[in-house]
């Protein structure tokens, strides 16, 4: 496991928001539009007609791009991030949402507070994934939902991605399932994220609009596993 990755990424994110202000929220995560589209597709079954009584925690919320989108559906939303600069921007732009500066290992909430937790693009920067999963399990209600998105170590693009992001941690989807199970979750689904080089971004739109991702995910193990640069894992707290 790479040491001090969290301190390096925290400084990078803080500097990003200091130097770029509002634009930092788009620079903090590449292909954010693609990730948002995939997330909304995969999260859609959890969006009800009335979500006012559903408490949702966005762990690693950044400047609140996803939190802000989910607010449209009426969820009671909380967000935490290890970048104080990101949280300050999130608070200014989204005063209706409860954002707090926090470590993923010590969330500032009581046991069994949340119905849903999302953690998107965070675990590649986490030094102690088991400890992070245990803490999220602590604040999640029984039968609550945890949705994680992280990077795929079995992807065909892994070597280039690792070279471009030497500080990031990549995960074997099978191993990550086991980590979630050990943390007290029943894994409900593992789904891929299919993206392409920038000039072929239009293919992502085709995959999402035609629902082709459903077929790809049906074949995710083992065929299309290698074509997915990242993956979603959804678990239910036992």
N, C-alpha and C positions, 0 to 999 in steps of 0.2 A: 504494500500500500504506500502510495506517495505521501511523504510527510510535509506538513506545512502548506498543503494545497489550499486549505480554507483561508489561511491568512493571506496568501498570495491573491486568491480570487476576491477576497473581501476588499483588499487594497485596490485591485484593478477596478472593481465595480464602483467603489467610492470615488476614485479618480475619474471614472467615466462620467458620472453624474455631475461632478464638480466642473469638469472641462466642457461638457456638452449640454448640460442642463436638461431640458425636456427631451431633446433628441436622444439622450442617453438611453431612454427606455426602449428605443427601437434598435440601438446598437448593442445592447446588453445580450441579446439573443439573436443570432442569425436566423434568417427564414422564419421570423416570428409570425408572419401572416399564414404560412403553411402550417405551422404548429397550432395556431389558433383554429384553423379550419378543421384539422384532424381532431383536436380536442373537442370541439363542439359536436362533431359527428359521433365520437365515441361516448361523449357525456350525455348525449340527447336522451337516452332512456331514464336518466335521473332527473330530468326537468318535468315537473308536474304542472298542472293547471294552477295550483296554489302552492307556492314554496315559502310562504311567509314564516312558517314554523320550523323551517329546516336551517340549522346552523351549519355553516360551511367555513372551513379553514383552508386558506391558500398558503401553504408552506413554501417559502422561497418565492414570494409574490413579486419581487422586484418593485417596479414603479406602479404595479397594479393593473397591467393591461388585461389579464384574464379576469381578475376580480371585478374590474369595471364592467366587463362584458356580462358576467354572471349576475351582476346587480340588476340588469334589465329584467331578469326572470323572477325577481322578488326574494332571493335568498337573503338570509341574515349572514353577512359576510365579515370574516376576520382575516387579516393577512399578517404574516411575519416574514422578516428577511434579515440576513446578517449584515446587509449594507445600510448603515444609518442614513446615507445620502439618498438611497432609493426610497426608503421609508418616508423621509421628509417630503420628497417630491410626490409620492403616492398620497400623503395626507393633504397636500395642497390641492391636488387635482381631483381627489375623491373624498371630500369631507364626510360623506355619508357612510364610509366604510371604516371599521375599527382596525387601523394598521399599527403594528408595534415592532420595534427593533428587538430581535430575539435570536438566540442560538437555537438550532434545530434539536440540540440535546437537552434543552431546558426551556420548554414552551411555557409561557406565563399564563397558564390556564389550569383550572381544576380537573380532576379525573372525570372522564365520561361527559364532556361538555358538547362534543360535536357529533353531528349526524353524518357529515361527509368531510373528508380531507383530500385535497389534491396537492400533489407535490411534483411539479413539472420542470424537468431539466435541472434538477438539483443534485441528485445522487452522484452524478459524475464529479461533483466537487466535495463529496462527503468522505471524510477519512474513516469514520466508524459507522458503517451502514446499519449494523445490527442495533447499535445504541439509538440511532435515529428512528428506526422502525419501532423499537420498544417505546420510545417517548411518544410517538404518534399514536400507538395503540393505547397508551395511557389516557390520552385526552379524547379518544374516540369512544362513542357509546357502543354497547353490545349490538351486533348486527349492523353497525355503521360501516360506511364504505370508504376505502382508501384507494386512490388512483395515483399511480406513480408512472412518470415517463422518464426514461433514461437511455443511455447509449448502448448499442449492441456490439459485443466483442466478437460475435460470429459473423458479422456483416462482411461482404466482399470488399467494402470500402474501408474496413477497419484500419489497415496499415497506413493508408493515407490520412485518415481522420486522426489516428494516434500521432502521426508525424506533425500534423497541423495543430494539434492540441495536446502537447506532451504532458501537461499537468492533469488532464482529465482521466477519470477512471471509467473503463468500459466494462460492461457486465455480460456474462453468459446468461441468457434468459432462463435457462433451466436452474442455474444456481440461484438466481434472484428469486425465483418461485420458492425455493427451499428456505431462503432467508425470511421471506414473508410468512411462510408456514410456521417456522420456528418462533416468529414474533407473535403468533396467535391469530393469523389470518387464514381463512379458507380462500384460496386463489380461485377466482371465478373465471377469469379470462386473461389471455396474453394476446396483444394485437400489435401488428407492425406499423411502421411509419415509412411509407414509400416515397422517396424524393429523388430528384435528379439534378444534374448540373444546371446552373442558372439558366442557360439558354434553352433548356428543355422543361422549364417550370410549367409550361402549359399542360404537360402531361399529368401534373399533379391535379390540376383542375379537372381533367378528364376522369382521372381515377376517383375523385371525390364526387363529382356530379353524376357520374354513371353508376356510382356505388360499387365500382370494380374492387374497391378495397375490401369489401365483404368476401369476395371470392378469394382474394389474395390471403386474407386472414384465415379463411377456412383451410387453406393450404399452407398456412404459416409454418406449421411443424409437419414435415421438415423442409418442404420444397422452397417456400418463399422466405424462410427465416434469413437466408443469406443475402436477400435483396433489400432487407429492411435495415436502415442505418441506426434506427432506434426502435424502442418498443414501449408499449403501455402494459402495465400489470394492474389488474383490478382485484382487490381482495375484500372479503367481508370479515369483520372482527368476530371471532367466536365468542 
